Amino acid sequence: MKSNKKIEKLKNEFKNNDSLKQRKFFAFNREFILVYIEEFADFNIVSKDIIKPILTSKKEYRFENDHINKNSKNESFNTLKNSEKENEVKQEEKSFANFIATEILYSGELNITKDENEIIKKLTRGEKVLFIEGEQEVVLINTKKLEKRSVVEPPINNVVRGPREGFIEDVNTNINLLKKRLVTTDLKIETLEIGRFTKSKVAICYLTTIADKKIVKKIKKRLEKINIDGILDSYYLQDFLEEKPNSIFKQIGYTEKPDILVGKMLEGRIGILVDGSPVALTVPFILVEDLQSSEDYYEENNKVTFIRILRLIGVVIALATPGLYISLQLYHYKALPLKFLVTIINSSQNIPMPPAIEVLFAFFMFEILYEASIRTPKSLGSSFNIIGALILGDTAVKSNLASAPTIMIVALSSIAIYLIPESTNVLRILRFALTIMGTMMGALGIVIGLVFIVGYLSDFDSYGADYLSPMAPYIKNDFKDFFFKGNVKDMKERPQALKQKNKIRQDKNND
């Protein structure tokens, strides 16, 4: 059998894998060998949709008459092999493997190949390989059985009102969720494989009539340069895509919801999906995105405006309150009302530590609680964290390790951080830095720190989009969806901060 050599090569390639199986059977006066990996095989499908159609087919006589002389099968094949090059395509269509794929089998995606590397690649991805006696070509049959999660609401980006579907770990399902919402031929999805061992499928998703081609090419070029053992999550790609990899500030957007990704693509951004990850990446990214929420676009304008302002106030509280509290005790206590000052003095007079160490100690306790809450089993999570916080806080106050105002300030700051859950890590680092500045230089140190942050970000950009836009530079059109959310019918144009082919979002005659 001519295919024996290929099968032996396969066995040699998979010599460390006991899962490689084969099934022999006879039909059409030929030997068939079906090779597959056991874990990917659904034996009911293999038997019903692959083996049974071949064994029970009644098309042999027609095939023999149409394509092969029944009495001189070998001569006919020799004639086909020796025919001229201009007839090669026609001969390929009339090959026995092609006949099996097009007229006998009817399950899954079917392909024909001679390429040994392609055979190995498809086999490792779960496809079945059908070898046929006398044929150089093999039939690749995609009927793989993969376990995957159902589409549910993700743990982040959850909403009270709005779509609840979330991405899962299967990239093909995630692409389908996009296609369900973007019913247009303008949707383009370019795929590539990254990872020497994982061969992870990465999909670059964008709208051809909106997205900037230069940005798409830049992203694709960076992804194609990646040479790494494996990609297990979309986070692996962030370092390769970021313009300033050493910066603490977020440069790549991410989401677990298809409606959010579609909304960003309609504004001109590019989405990146990775097989094995439920998190989609988006570029370019600007700071204002974290002040916005997907639910903002499913609620009344006045309510959304109030919530966005509340988020901004929460960021200020999270960053500046601990440092300001320390600076008021150390440098600016005369600025406090007398009764308030007396209350703070009375609560902290028995504390053996200076205010800065006291606040840092409280930070340390809350960070431990935060890390524990992430890794605690769900059945214990909420009750464990609440009881832990109450006991630790009460014990710290009673044992004079921290004052009640300190615990309150740190708790308020820690809670306010989660008004913008996508930027918690950055806010925690900045809060610590401003606390140190407030300890060293008082309120002036906090102001200097904030000015430095704003100055640094004003020179920051993500794939041509200014990080602080629409504030710096000032873009009047984009303020319709900044702190104050305008009516949808008034947003005639896409965000000017982003580069797009087409700036018009809707007909200007819409009332």
C-alpha positions in Angstrom: 0.0 0.0 0.0 1.5 3.3 -1.1 0.2 5.1 2.0 2.0 2.8 4.4 5.1 5.0 4.2 3.1 8.0 5.2 1.5 6.1 8.0 4.9 4.9 9.3 6.1 8.5 9.2 3.0 9.6 11.2 3.7 6.9 13.8 7.2 8.1 14.1 6.1 11.7 14.6 3.7 10.6 17.3 5.9 8.0 18.9 5.6 9.7 22.2 1.8 9.9 22.0 -0.2 6.8 22.8 -3.4 8.5 21.6 -2.8 7.9 17.9 -5.2 5.2 16.7 -6.0 3.7 13.4 -9.0 1.7 12.0 -8.7 -0.5 8.9 -11.6 -1.5 6.7 -12.2 -2.7 3.1 -14.4 -1.3 0.4 -14.3 -0.7 -3.4 -11.8 -3.6 -3.5 -9.4 -1.4 -1.6 -8.0 -1.0 1.9 -8.9 2.1 3.9 -7.0 3.2 7.0 -8.6 5.9 9.2 -6.0 7.6 11.5 -7.1 9.8 14.4 -6.2 11.0 17.9 -8.4 9.2 20.4 -9.3 12.2 22.6 -10.6 14.2 19.7 -12.8 11.3 18.3 -16.5 10.8 18.8 -16.8 7.2 17.9 -20.5 7.5 17.0 -19.7 10.1 14.4 -16.7 8.2 13.1 -18.8 5.1 12.6 -21.9 6.7 11.3 -20.5 9.5 9.2 -17.2 8.1 7.9 -17.0 4.3 7.9 -20.6 3.5 7.3 -21.1 5.6 4.2 -18.0 4.0 2.6 -18.9 0.5 3.5 -22.6 0.8 2.4 -22.1 2.9 -0.7 -23.8 1.8 -3.9 -21.9 4.2 -6.1 -19.0 1.9 -7.0 -20.3 0.8 -10.4 -21.0 4.4 -11.5 -17.6 5.6 -10.4 -15.9 2.7 -12.1 -17.7 3.5 -15.4 -17.4 7.2 -15.2 -13.8 7.5 -14.1 -12.1 4.1 -14.2 -12.3 1.2 -16.5 -13.5 -1.6 -14.2 -11.5 -4.2 -16.0 -8.3 -2.2 -16.3 -8.2 -0.1 -13.2 -4.4 0.0 -13.0 -3.9 1.0 -16.6 -6.4 3.8 -16.2 -4.5 5.2 -13.3 -1.2 4.9 -15.1 -2.7 6.8 -18.0 -3.9 9.5 -15.6 -0.4 9.8 -14.1 1.3 10.1 -17.4 -1.2 12.6 -19.0 -0.2 16.2 -19.9 0.1 19.0 -17.4 -2.9 20.9 -18.7 -5.2 18.1 -17.6 -3.8 17.8 -14.1 -6.6 19.7 -12.5 -9.2 17.6 -14.3 -7.4 14.4 -13.2 -7.2 15.6 -9.6 -11.0 16.0 -9.7 -11.4 12.5 -10.9 -9.0 10.9 -8.4 -10.4 8.2 -6.1 -9.8 10.2 -3.0 -11.7 13.1 -4.5 -14.6 10.8 -5.4 -14.7 9.5 -1.8 -14.7 13.1 -0.4 -17.2 14.6 -2.8 -19.7 11.7 -3.4 -19.5 9.3 -0.5 -18.7 11.3 2.7 -21.1 14.0 3.8 -19.9 14.9 7.3 -17.8 17.8 8.5 -15.3 19.8 6.5 -13.5 17.7 3.9 -10.2 18.4 2.3 -7.7 16.5 0.1 -3.9 16.9 0.4 -0.6 15.2 -0.3 1.4 17.5 2.0 2.8 15.5 4.9 3.2 18.6 7.1 -0.4 19.5 6.5 -1.4 16.0 7.5 0.5 16.2 10.8 -0.8 19.7 11.5 -4.5 18.7 10.9 -4.1 15.5 12.9 -2.8 17.4 15.9 -5.8 19.7 15.7 -8.2 16.8 15.9 -9.0 16.1 12.3 -9.2 12.5 11.0 -7.0 11.3 8.2 -8.3 8.7 5.7 -5.6 6.8 3.8 -6.7 4.9 0.7 -4.9 2.0 -1.0 -3.3 3.1 -4.3 -3.7 6.8 -3.6 -1.1 9.4 -2.9 -3.7 11.8 -1.6 -5.5 11.5 1.7 -8.8 12.8 2.8 -8.8 15.2 5.9 -12.1 15.0 7.8 -13.0 17.6 10.4 -15.4 16.0 12.8 -13.4 16.7 15.9 -15.1 16.7 19.3 -14.1 19.5 21.6 -15.4 20.3 25.0 -16.2 24.0 25.5 -18.1 26.3 27.8 -21.5 27.6 26.8 -22.0 31.3 26.1 -22.8 33.0 29.4 -22.5 36.4 31.0 -18.9 37.1 31.8 -17.7 37.9 35.4 -16.5 41.4 34.3 -18.5 43.9 32.2 -21.7 42.6 33.7 -24.8 44.8 33.3 -28.2 45.3 34.7 -29.6 46.2 31.3 -28.1 45.2 27.9 -26.7 42.1 26.2 -25.4 39.4 28.5 -23.5 37.2 26.0 -19.8 36.8 26.7 -16.9 35.4 24.8 -15.6 31.9 25.7 -12.3 30.1 25.1 -13.2 28.9 21.6 -12.2 31.4 19.0 -14.6 30.1 16.4 -17.5 30.6 18.7 -16.3 34.1 19.4 -16.0 34.9 15.7 -19.6 33.7 15.2 -20.7 36.0 18.0 -19.2 38.9 16.1 -20.7 37.8 12.8 -24.1 37.6 14.4 -23.9 41.3 15.2 -22.0 42.5 12.2 -24.1 41.3 9.2 -22.0 42.8 6.5 -19.3 41.9 4.0 -17.2 44.7 5.3 -16.3 42.6 8.3 -12.9 41.1 7.7 -11.2 38.5 9.9 -7.6 37.7 9.2 -6.2 34.6 11.0 -2.7 33.5 11.8 -1.0 30.9 14.0 1.4 31.9 16.9 3.4 29.6 19.1 5.8 26.9 18.1 4.0 24.3 20.3 0.5 25.6 20.8 -0.1 26.9 17.3 -2.7 29.2 18.7 -5.2 30.7 16.3 -5.2 34.5 16.4 -7.9 36.5 14.6 -7.6 40.1 13.7 -11.1 41.6 13.3 -12.0 44.9 11.7 -14.4 46.7 9.3 -12.7 47.4 6.0 -14.6 50.6 5.3 -13.9 52.1 8.7 -10.6 50.8 10.2 -7.3 52.5 9.2 -5.3 50.2 7.0 -1.9 51.4 8.3 -2.9 50.4 11.9 -4.1 47.0 10.7 -0.8 46.4 8.9 1.2 47.6 11.9 -0.7 45.1 14.2 -0.3 42.3 11.7 3.4 42.9 11.3 4.0 42.9 15.0 2.0 39.7 15.5 3.8 37.9 12.6 7.2 38.7 14.2 6.3 36.9 17.4 8.3 33.7 17.9 7.4 32.1 21.2 6.8 28.6 22.6 3.1 29.2 23.1 0.2 31.6 23.5 -2.2 30.6 26.3 -4.1 33.8 26.6 -4.6 37.1 24.8 -2.5 38.8 27.6 0.6 37.2 26.1 0.2 39.5 23.0 0.0 42.7 25.0 3.7 43.2 25.4 4.3 42.7 21.7 1.5 45.2 20.8 2.1 48.0 23.3 3.9 51.1 22.0 5.6 51.6 25.4 6.0 48.1 27.0 7.7 49.4 30.1 4.9 51.9 31.0 2.5 51.1 33.8 -0.4 52.7 32.0 -2.9 50.6 30.0 -2.3 50.8 26.3 -4.5 47.9 25.0 -8.2 47.7 25.6 -9.9 44.5 26.5 -13.4 43.1 26.9 -15.2 39.8 27.4 -18.4 40.9 25.6 -19.1 40.8 21.9 -21.4 43.9 22.0 -18.5 46.0 23.5 -16.1 44.8 20.9 -18.6 45.5 18.0 -19.2 49.0 19.4 -15.4 49.7 19.4 -15.0 48.3 15.9 -17.8 50.6 14.7 -15.7 53.5 16.0 -12.7 52.3 14.0 -10.8 50.1 16.4 -9.3 46.7 15.6 -10.2 43.6 17.7 -7.9 40.7 18.4 -9.2 37.3 19.4 -7.0 34.4 20.6 -8.0 30.7 20.8 -8.1 29.6 24.4 -8.9 33.1 25.8 -12.3 34.7 26.5 -10.8 38.1 26.5 -10.6 40.2 23.3 -8.0 42.9 22.8 -8.8 46.3 21.2 -6.5 48.9 19.7 -6.1 51.9 19.7 -6.9 52.6 23.4 -7.5 56.0 25.0 -8.0 56.9 28.6 -11.6 57.9 28.4 -12.6 54.4 27.5 -12.2 53.3 31.1 -14.6 56.0 32.3 -17.2 54.6 30.0 -19.1 51.4 30.5 -21.1 49.2 28.1 -24.2 49.8 30.2 -23.9 53.6 29.6 -25.3 53.1 26.1 -28.4 51.2 27.4 -29.4 53.8 30.0 -30.8 57.4 30.1 -28.4 60.2 29.3 -28.8 62.1 32.6 -28.2 59.0 34.7 -25.1 58.1 32.6 -23.7 61.6 33.0 -24.1 61.5 36.7 -22.4 58.0 36.9 -19.5 59.1 34.8 -18.9 62.2 37.0 -19.2 59.9 40.0 -16.5 57.6 38.5 -14.2 60.6 38.0 -14.7 61.7 41.6 -14.0 58.1 42.7 -10.7 58.1 40.8 -9.7 61.4 42.6 -10.7 59.9 46.0 -8.8 56.7 45.3 -5.6 58.4 44.3 -5.4 61.5 46.5 -7.3 60.8 49.7 -4.6 58.7 51.6 -1.8 61.1 50.7 -3.9 64.1 51.6 -4.9 62.5 54.9 -1.2 62.1 55.9 -0.2 65.6 54.7 -3.0 67.1 56.7 -1.7 65.4 59.9 2.0 66.2 59.2 2.0 69.6 57.5 -1.4 71.2 57.1 -3.2 70.4 60.4 -3.9 74.2 60.9 -6.2 74.0 57.9 -8.5 71.5 59.6 -11.5 72.7 61.6 -10.7 72.5 65.4 -13.3 69.8 66.2 -12.1 67.6 63.3 -8.5 68.0 64.3 -9.3 67.1 67.9 -11.1 64.0 66.7 -8.1 62.8 64.7 -5.7 63.5 67.5 -7.8 61.6 70.1 -8.2 58.6 67.8 -4.4 58.5 66.9 -2.8 59.5 70.2 -2.2 55.9 71.3 -1.0 54.7 67.9 2.8 53.9 68.2 3.4 54.4 64.5 3.6 57.7 62.5 0.7 58.4 60.1 2.5 57.3 57.0 3.4 53.9 58.4 -0.1 53.5 59.8 -1.7 54.1 56.4 0.8 51.8 54.7 0.0 49.1 57.3 -3.7 49.5 56.4 -2.9 49.3 52.7 -1.0 46.1 53.4 -4.0 44.5 55.2 -6.4 45.5 52.4 -4.1 44.1 49.7 -3.9 40.8 51.5 -7.7 40.7 51.7 -7.9 41.5 48.0 -5.6 38.8 47.0 -7.3 36.3 49.3 -10.7 37.2 47.9 -9.6 36.4 44.3 -8.3 32.9 45.3 -10.9 32.0 47.9 -13.4 29.3 46.7 -16.7 30.9 45.7 -18.6 29.0 48.3 -16.6 30.8 51.0 -15.7 34.0 49.2 -18.2 36.6 50.2 -18.7 35.6 53.8 -15.0 35.0 54.3 -14.0 38.4 53.0 -16.7 40.4 54.9 -15.8 38.6 58.2 -12.1 39.0 57.5 -12.4 42.7 56.8 -14.5 43.3 59.9 -12.3 41.3 62.2 -9.0 42.8 60.9 -10.3 46.4 61.0 -11.8 46.1 64.5 -8.8 44.3 65.9 -6.4 46.8 64.4 -8.3 49.7 66.0 -8.7 48.0 69.4 -5.0 47.0 69.5 -3.9 50.6 68.6 -2.2 49.5 65.4 -4.4 51.8 63.3 -6.9 54.5 64.1 -10.5 54.4 63.0 -10.1 57.4 60.6 -7.2 55.7 58.9 -9.1 52.5 58.4 -12.0 54.5 57.0 -9.8 56.5 54.6 -8.0 53.5 53.3 -11.3 51.5 53.0 -12.9 54.4 51.1 -9.9 54.7 48.8 -9.8 50.9 48.1 -13.5 50.7 47.3 -13.3 53.8 45.0 -10.7 52.1 42.9 -13.2 49.6 41.8 -15.5 52.2 40.2 -13.1 51.6 37.2 -12.4 47.9 37.5 -10.4 47.8 34.2 -7.7 50.1 35.7 -7.4 48.8 39.3 -3.8 47.8 39.0 -2.6 51.2 37.7 -4.7 53.1 40.2 -3.2 51.1 43.1 0.3 51.9 42.0 -0.5 55.6 41.5 -2.2 55.7 44.9 0.9 54.3 46.6 3.1 56.8 44.7 1.0 59.8 45.7 0.8 58.6 49.3 4.6 58.7 49.4 4.7 62.2 47.8 2.1 63.4 50.3 4.3 62.0 53.1 7.4 63.7 51.9 6.1 67.1 50.6 2.6 67.4 51.8 -0.2 68.7 49.6 2.4 70.2 47.3 3.9 66.8 46.7 0.4 65.4 45.7 -0.1 68.3 43.2 3.4 67.8 41.8 2.6 64.1 41.4 -0.7 64.7 39.6 0.9 67.3 37.3 3.7 64.9 36.4 1.1 62.2 35.6 -0.9 64.5 33.4 2.3 65.8 31.7 3.5 62.2 31.0 0.2 61.1 29.6 -0.2 64.2 27.4 2.8 62.9 25.4 1.4 59.4 25.3 -0.3 57.9 22.3 -1.7 54.5 21.2 -1.4 53.7 17.5 -1.7 57.4 16.6 -4.5 58.2 19.1 -3.7 60.7 21.8 -4.1 59.1 25.2 -5.8 62.1 26.9 -8.1 63.1 24.0 -10.6 64.7 23.8 -9.1 66.8 26.6 -5.6 67.0 25.2 -5.8 67.8 22.4 -9.2 69.4 22.8 -11.7 67.8 20.4 -15.1 69.4 20.6 -16.9 66.7 18.7 -15.8 63.9 21.0 -17.2 65.7 24.1 -20.6 64.5 23.1 -19.6 61.2 24.6 -17.2 62.1 27.3 -18.3 63.1 30.8 -21.6 64.2 29.5 -23.4 61.6 27.3 -25.3 63.2 24.5 -28.2 61.8 22.5 -27.3 59.0 20.0 -28.9 61.0 17.2 -26.5 63.9 17.9 -23.4 61.7 17.4 -23.2 62.1 13.7 -19.5 61.4 13.5 -17.2 58.8 14.9 -14.6 59.8 17.5 -12.1 62.2 15.9 -9.4 61.0 18.3 -9.1 57.8 16.3 -7.9 57.3 12.8 -10.5 55.9 10.4 -11.3 55.8 6.7 -14.8 57.0 7.2 -15.7 59.6 9.9 -19.4 59.6 9.3 -21.4 57.4 11.7 -24.9 58.3 10.6 -26.8 60.4 8.1 -26.7 64.0 9.0 -30.4 64.3 8.1 -31.4 62.0 10.9 -33.8 63.8 13.3 
